[in-house]
Amino acid sequence: MNPATDPVHYLLQAISPARRVLLHNRLYQRLDTLADLQRFMEHHVFAVWDFMSLLKALQRDLTCVTVPWLPTANATTRRLINEIVLEEESDVDPQGQPISHFELYLRAMDECGANTGPIRQLLASLAAGRSVPAALQEAAVPGSVRQFVEHTFSIIDSGRTHAIAAAFTFGREDVIPAMFRQFVAELKVNFPGQLDTFTYYLDRHIQLDEEVHTPLAQQMVRELCAGDPQRWLECQQVAISCMEARMILWDGAQPASKQPVAFS
C-alpha cells in the first residue's frame, strides 16, 4: 500500500516517540549475569502469557469458536488471525516438534534455572476458575507485572476488537523484533552456547513477527478500522498505552544489582 495514503503509516509516525523510548531502554544492555537474565525472564514470561490471551481474544471475536458454527462477517480478518494463531499456538521447537511459543519460553526458563513457580501458580489458579486479578494475587507477582497484565486485560475486556488488534499489532508484533534483536546480540556475547532454547525463541520471533505476523496484523487493523477516524485514534492511544505499560514492566525487571531506571 502507498505510504502516502496508508493510515497505518500515519499511526506508526504518531506512536514513534513512545516506540523510540521503549527501544532505547537500558535494560537490553544490563543482562550481564545469569541471575540478571533469570530475573528478566521471571517478569517477561507474564507478557508472553498474556500475549496469548490477546491472540485468543482476537480469534474469539473474528472467527466462530462456538457450536453450531456460523460464518463470521469478514473472511479476510478470519484468515489473517487464523494464520497467526497457527504459529503462535502450535509452532515447532528446534527438534521440529509442535509447541506453543509460551511453552517454549517455559522450557527456556527451566534450562537457565529461572523460577517458573509464579507463572505456573497463575496457570493453576486460572485452571481452578479464579479470575485474572485473583490468580495474580495468588501467584504473588511483582507490582510491575500486575500492572502490565491488568492493562492488557482491560483492553481485552473493553470489547473493542479494533483496540485489541491495536494492542496486539503495535504493542507487540510490530515492536518485538526490534526489542528482541538487541537481546539476541547481548546474549550471544554474554552467554555463548548456553541458552540455545531462549535464543531460538528470540530468533524465531524476530523472523515470524517481522516477515509474516506484523504485515498480517497491520492488515487486520486496516480491515477493522477501515475509514473510521475515531477507531484509528483509539488504536493510536492504545498502542502508546501498551508501550508505556511495557516500560513499567521493564522497570520492574531491571537487574536487582543495578540502579533502576526512572521513566518519565
N, C-alpha and C positions, 0 to 999 in steps of 0.2 A: 504494500500500500504506500502511496505517496505521502512522505512525512508532512508535507505542507497541508494535507487535508486529513491526516490521521489524528483523531482525538487522543489515542494512546501516546503519541509523540508529545503532545502538549501536557498530558498528565505527567509523563516522565520528567519533563522540564520543570513542572511545578513542584515535584517532590524531590528534585535533585539536591537541594541543600540538606535535607534530612538524610538522604541516602549517602551523601558525602561524609557527613559526621559519623554515621554508622560504620562506613568502610574505613575510616581513619581511626577507629578505636584502638587504643594502645594494647588492648587485651591480646590481639593477634601476635604481638611480639613478646608477650610476657609468659608464655608457656614453656619455661626453661627446664623444669624438672618434671619427673613423672608425677609427683604429688600435685603440681600445678595442673597438669593435664587431667588427672583424676577429678580434681575439684571442678574443672570446667565441664567435664562430661556429666558429672552428677547434677549439674544445673541444666545443661543443654538438653539432656535426654527428655526433659519435660516439654521442650519445644518440639522435639522430634515426635513425641506422642501427640501433642495437641494439633500438630500439623495434620496428622491422620484424621483427626476429628473435623477439621476444616474440609478436608478432602471428601469425607463421607457425607458431610452436610450438603456439599455441592451435588454429590451423586444422588442423595435423597431428593433434593429439590429439582434436579434437571432430568432425572430418569424415573422410571417406575420401579420401586423396590417393594411393592406390595402385591398381594394376590387377591383377586384376579388381576392380571396385567392389563394395563391400558397404555396406549402410546402417549407420550408427552408432546407438548405443542411444537417444540423446536428440535428437530432431528440433528441439527448441526451441533448445538450445545450438548446434546445427548452423546454424540460420538466423541466430542472433544474431551469431556470429563471421563468417559469410559476408557479412553486411551491412556489418560494419566493414571487412573486407578489401577489399571493392569500392571504398570511398572512400579508404582509406589507400594502396592499391597502384595504383589507377587512377582518381584524381580528375581534375579538369580544371584547367588553368592559366588565367591571365587572358584568354587568347585562346580558351578553350573546348577546348583540345587535351588528350587524355589524358596523365596524368603521375602518377607516384607522389609522395608528399609528400617522400620522401628526394631524389628527382631535382630537385624544385622547390627544395629547400633548397640543393643544389649550384649550381643556376642563380643563386640569390640570392647565394651566396658569390662566384661569378665576377663578378657585377655590381658588388659592392662591393670587389673586389680582395682578398678573403680567400684564404689559401693552402689550396688543396684537395689539395696533394701528399700529405700523410699519409693522408687518408681514401681517396684513390684508390690509394695503395700498399697499404692494408689490403685493399681490394676485389681488387686484382691478386693479392695473396698468397693470399687465400681461394680465388680462382678457380683458382690453381695447386695447390690441395689442402692448403695449410698449415692448421694448427689455429688457433683464435682467439688463444690466447696467443702462438704463433709469429708470426702476422700482426701482432699489436700490437707485437711486438718489432721486426719488420722495418719497420714504419711509424714507429718511434721516437716513439711518442706520449708525452705527459707522464704522470707518475705518477698524477695525479688521474683522467685519462681511463682509464688501465689499470685502476685500482681500480673505477671505475664500470662499465666493460664487463664485467670479470670477475665483479663482483657480479651483474649481470644474467644472465650465462651460468651462474652457479652455481645460480640459481633455475630456469633453463630445463633444466639438466642434472639437476636433482633428480628429474625425472619426476613431480612432484606437480602435476597440472593445475590444481587449485584455487589452489595457491601462485603459479603462473604467471599465472593470471587475476587474483589479488590484486595482483601487481606491475603488471600491465597496467592494471587499473582504478583502483587507489588510489594507485599510484606514478606513474602517467602521466595517463590520461584525465581523472580527477576533478580533479586539481590543475593541469593545464596551462592551462585558460582563465584562472584567477586569476593565474598567473605571466605568461602572455603578454600579458594586458591591460595590465600595468604596462610591459612592453616597448614596446607599441604607443604608449602615451601619451608615453613618453620619446622614442622615435624620431621621432614626428611633430613634436616640439618641436625636437629637435637636428638632424634631417636632413630638413627638409620637401621632399617631392617627389623625394628622392634614392634611396630604397630601395623602389621600387614592388613588386618581386617579394617581398622579405622581408616587407614589411608585409602583402601579400596572403596570404603563407604564414601569418603570425601570425593575421590576421583570420579566415582560413578555419578554422584550428584552433579558435579561440575559438567560432566558430559551430557547427562539426560536433561538437566534443567536448562542449560544454555542452548543446546541444539534442538531439543524436542519440546519440553514441557513449557518453557516460557512463551514461545510462539503460539502454542495451543491455548495456553491460559489467557494470553492477551486477546486472542480471537474470541474466546469465551466472554471476556468483559465487553468487547465490541458488540457482540450479539445481545448481551443483557442490557446494555445501556443505550444502544442504537443512537437515536438523535435526541435523547432526553438530557438537557443540560444539568438538571438537578441531580440526576444519577451520577453523572460524571464528576460533579463537585463532591458528592458524597464519597465516591471512590477515592478521590484525591485526599479527602480528610481522613478516611480510614487508613489509607496507605501510610500517611505521615504518623498517625497514632500508633500503627504497628511498629514502625521503626523506633519511635520513642519508647515503646514498651520493650523492644529488643535491647535498647541501650540500658534500661534498668536491669534487665536480665544479665547483660554482660557486666554491669557494675557489681552485681552480687557474685558473679563467677570469677572476679579478679583473684589472682593468687593471694592466699592469706598472708604470705610473707612480704607482700609488696603493698605500698600505699595505694588505697583505692582511688580511682579517678572520679572527680566530681563532674557531673554533666550539667550543662546549663540549658 
